[in-house]
Amino acid sequence: MNNLSASELLNIWEQGRSKTLASQALLLLSASCPETPIDTLAELSIGHRDALLLTLREKTFGQPLNGISTCPECGEQLELTMKVADILVEKKIGPNRELTTTIDSYEVKFRLPDSTDIAFLDETIDMATARQEINDRCILSICDTSESKEISIDGLPVEVMNEILDRIAKADPQADILIDLSCPSCSKEWQMGFDIVSFFWSEINTWAYRILYEVRNLAMAYGWSERDILAMSPWRRQIYLEMMNG
């Protein structure tokens, strides 16, 4: 995985501003892993994709992850400080291969959800329908071994279906990160989901506006091109900005 230069990151931000989160994730990965075809990246499980994005995010902005959460009980705002290492699941990551699990008399073949599944869904679709669409795409076959015949998802008992979904989630733990939180004001405890794609892209968006502002000021002061300014290290740009103001 390659580091992204300021120029590359700015180009990715420009290309991805109006795209979906799934597309933004693939833009980042394809730029940092140019030797890997984008179709291959799109077929990585969501957990595998997110692990790579966490690594890229650390290379880009460092270990600390800073954010804000609001207490659902009293409305208090909590400042969160974590590290990439706190979110990255220690798990050997491999290709998104077909998996098999047996629950009671049912043998189920499935694969883990990937970016193609996320992109398939319409953004306006309701959560229940989206979940059903993902299940239909990722559960490949179900065999009732007691009768030696294949059955449809609709033919499964609810408790068996819930167990299948639980095993799919456990097979890709990086895809569903929950952070335990506790409010210092009212002692309310809850869990917050962490999505590296939206978090990383929000940081990139903030960074892009700041860097463009710096480019504008330096170009006006010294007549340098955007390319020359972006090629400078952040430290050198900051020194020139301080010299302008001082």
N, C-alpha and C positions, 0 to 999 in steps of 0.2 A: 504493500500500500504506500503510495507516494504522498508526500506533503503537498499541500496546495499553496501556490504563491498568491499574493494579494490580487494580482491581475486575474488569475484563474478563478479565485473565489468570487470576485466581483462579476466576472462573466457568467458564472453559474447562477448567482443571485439574479442577474438581469434576465437570463433565460427562464428561470423558474418562478418568477414573481407571480404569474397568473396560473401556474400549474397546481395540480393536486399534491398533497403530501407524499403520496406514493411516487409520483413523478419526480418530485424534488429529491426524494431519497435516492432514486436511481441516477439523477444528474450528479449528485455528490459522489456516489460510488463509482460511476463510470469515469469520472475525471480523476479519481484517486487510484483506480485500478484499470488503467487503459489497456492492459494486456488481457483482460477478461471481457468476453463479449457481453453486451448489455442484456441479451436474452438469458445468459447464464446467471447474471446478477439478479434478474427479475425472478428467476426460479429458486433463488435461495429462500429458505424458510424465513419468516418474519423475525424470528429470534436471531438467526445467523446474520441477516441484514442489519439488525439493530446493534449486534455486537460489533460489526465492522464500523457502523456509524459512530458508536461510542469511542472506538479507537481513533477514528478520524477526527472526531471532535476534540479529543485529548491532544492530538497532534496540532490542531488548529488553534485552540484557545486555552489549552492546559488542563490540569486535573480538576480544579474547583468547579462545582456546578452550583450556581447561586440562583435562587428563585423565591417566589412568594406564594403562600397558600392562605386561604381564608377559612377560619373556623366555622363549620356549619352550624354551630350552636349559638355563639355570641358575636360572630362577625369579626373577631380579632384577626389582624393580619400577622402571619408568621413569616419571618425571614428564614429561608432554608439554605444551608450550606452543606453540600455533600461533595464527594469525590467520584470520578468516573469508576474507580475501583470498587466503590460501594454499590454501584448499579450493575457492573459487569458480572454476569454469572460465570462462575468457574466451571466450565463444561467444555469438553472437546466438541468442536463443531465440525460437522461433515456435510456431505451433499444431502439434498432433500430427497432421500430414497423412500420407496414404498415400505411401510411398516405394517406389522400384523399383531393383533392382540385378540385374546379369547376371553369372553365374558359369558359365564354360564355355558350355554350350548351354541353361542354365536361366535363365529370367527370373522373378524372385521379387518379388512385391508384398508389402509388410509395413507395419506401423505399430509405433511404439515402445510398450513396456509402460507402462501407466498405473495409477492407483490402483484403477480398477474391476477390473483383472486381479489385483492384489494382494488386494483384498477378496474376490474370487471363490474364492480358495484357502482350503481348510480349514487351520487352524493346525497340526493334527496330521499333515498330509500329509507324506510323505517328500520329500526334496529332488529326487530323480530324477523322481518323479511331478509335483511342482510345476513343474519345468522343462518337462516335456512339455506340461502344461496351458497354460503361458504361450506356448509355441511354437504350439500349436494355435489359440490365440486371436489371436496377433499376426501370424503368417504367413498372409496372406490368400489368396494363390494362387501356384502354381508351374507355369510352362509350360515344357515341353521343346520348345524351338524347332526342334530337329532333326527332330521328328516332329509339330510343330504341335498338341500336345495337352497338356491339363492333367494333372498327376500329383499324388499325395498326398505328404505329408512322408515317409511310410514308403518311398516309391519313390526317395528321394534317396540318392546315395552318401554315406557318412559324412563324407568330406572336404569335400563340397559343403555339407552341413548345418553343419559346424563353421565354414566360411567365412561362411555366412549369419549365424550367431549372432555371429561376430566383427564383421561389418559393422553389425549392429543395435547392438552395444555401442559401436562407434566413432561411431555417429550420435547417441548420447546419453551423452557421456562423464561428465556430472555425476552420472549414476545409479550409477556404480561407482568411487568414490574410494578409492584405495589410498595409504597413507602409508608411506614407506620409513623403517625403524627400524634402529638398531644398538645393541647392548648394550655399555655401557662396561666391564662386568665380564668378559665372555667373548668379545666381538667378534662375536657372532652377529648376522647381518643377516636381516631378514624384512620382510614387508609386512603392514600391518594395514588392514582395511577400515574406512571411516568412514561411519557412518549418522547423518545429521543429525537424523532424526526421533527415534531413541532417545536421542541425545545431548542434544538440545534438551529433550525431555520429562523426562529425568532432572534437568536443571537446573531446570526449572519445578517439579518435585516437591519438590526441596530448598528452592527459594525459597518455595513455598506454605507449607510447614511453618514456615519461619522467620517469614514475614509474619503467619501466624495467631498465632504465639507473641507477636509484637510487638503485634498487635491486642488480644490477651487482656490483656497487661500494661498497655497504655495505657488500655484500657477500665476495668480495675479501679482504676487510679490516678486517672483524671480523669473517668470516667463518660461518655466520648465514645462515639458509635456506631461500628460497623464502617465504615459509609459515610464518615463524617467522617475517620476515621483513614486509610482507603485513599486518600482524596482528597488527603492530604498528600504532599508530595515525600518521597522516601527520606531526604534530608538533614534535613528538619524532624522526621520521626519519630525519627531517630537522636538529635537534640538533646534531644527530650523524654524519650527512654529514658535518656540520660546524666543528665539532670536528676533523674529518678526515683532513680537509683542514687547520686547524688552529693551 
